[in-house]
């Protein structure tokens, strides 16, 4: 199903970008242009991201310490 008809972006593409780390409508827009023309799809993108499409959002919702640990791990050389 298309989320953004202006650029032909599907729901599946939005979910894949979210899995890759795009966790806000602005980050989705940077990844695939969805939401940058008429803006009619921005609420749909927000709804998709709010339904667990973004793994990082779940960490943020659990509390800042978990997010801080993830950030610290990402900054360590050789961290996986």
C-alpha positions as CSV (number, residue, x, y, z in Angstrom):
1,X,0.0,0.0,0.0
2,X,1.3,3.4,-0.9
3,X,2.0,5.9,1.9
4,X,3.3,8.7,-0.3
5,X,1.7,8.9,-3.7
6,X,3.8,11.9,-4.7
7,X,7.0,9.8,-4.6
8,X,5.5,6.3,-4.8
9,X,6.8,5.3,-1.3
10,X,5.1,2.2,0.2
11,X,4.4,1.3,3.7
12,X,7.0,-1.5,3.5
13,X,9.6,1.0,2.4
14,X,8.9,3.3,5.4
15,X,9.2,0.3,7.7
16,X,12.5,-0.7,6.1
17,X,13.9,2.8,6.6
18,X,12.7,2.8,10.2
19,X,14.5,-0.5,10.8
20,X,17.6,1.1,9.4
21,X,17.3,3.9,11.9
22,X,15.0,6.6,10.5
23,X,12.7,7.1,13.5
24,X,11.0,10.4,12.7
25,X,9.0,11.7,9.7
26,X,11.9,14.1,9.0
27,X,14.4,11.2,8.9
28,X,12.0,9.2,6.7
29,X,11.8,12.2,4.4
30,X,15.6,12.4,4.2
31,X,15.8,8.7,3.3
32,X,13.1,8.5,0.6
33,X,11.5,12.0,0.1
34,X,8.1,10.8,1.5
35,X,6.3,13.8,3.1
36,X,8.3,16.5,1.3
37,X,5.9,17.4,-1.5
38,X,2.3,17.9,-0.5
39,X,2.7,16.6,3.1
40,X,-0.5,14.6,3.0
41,X,1.3,11.4,4.1
42,X,3.1,12.8,7.1
43,X,0.4,11.7,9.6
44,X,0.4,8.2,8.1
45,X,4.2,8.1,8.5
46,X,3.9,9.2,12.1
47,X,1.3,6.5,12.7
48,X,3.6,3.8,11.2
49,X,6.5,4.9,13.3
50,X,4.3,5.0,16.4
51,X,3.3,1.4,15.9
52,X,6.6,-0.1,16.6
53,X,8.2,0.3,13.1
54,X,11.2,2.0,14.7
55,X,13.2,-0.3,17.1
56,X,15.0,2.6,18.6
57,X,11.7,4.3,19.6
58,X,11.0,1.4,21.9
59,X,14.3,1.9,23.7
60,X,13.5,5.6,24.1
61,X,10.1,4.8,25.5
62,X,11.6,2.5,28.2
63,X,13.7,5.3,29.6
64,X,16.8,7.3,29.0
65,X,19.3,4.9,30.6
66,X,18.6,2.2,28.0
67,X,19.0,4.8,25.2
68,X,22.2,6.2,26.8
69,X,23.7,2.6,26.9
70,X,22.8,2.1,23.3
71,X,24.4,5.4,22.3
72,X,27.5,4.7,24.4
73,X,27.9,1.2,22.8
74,X,27.6,2.7,19.3
75,X,30.4,5.2,20.1
76,X,32.8,2.5,21.3
77,X,35.4,1.4,18.6
78,X,34.7,-2.2,17.6
79,X,31.2,-2.2,19.3
80,X,28.7,-4.4,17.5
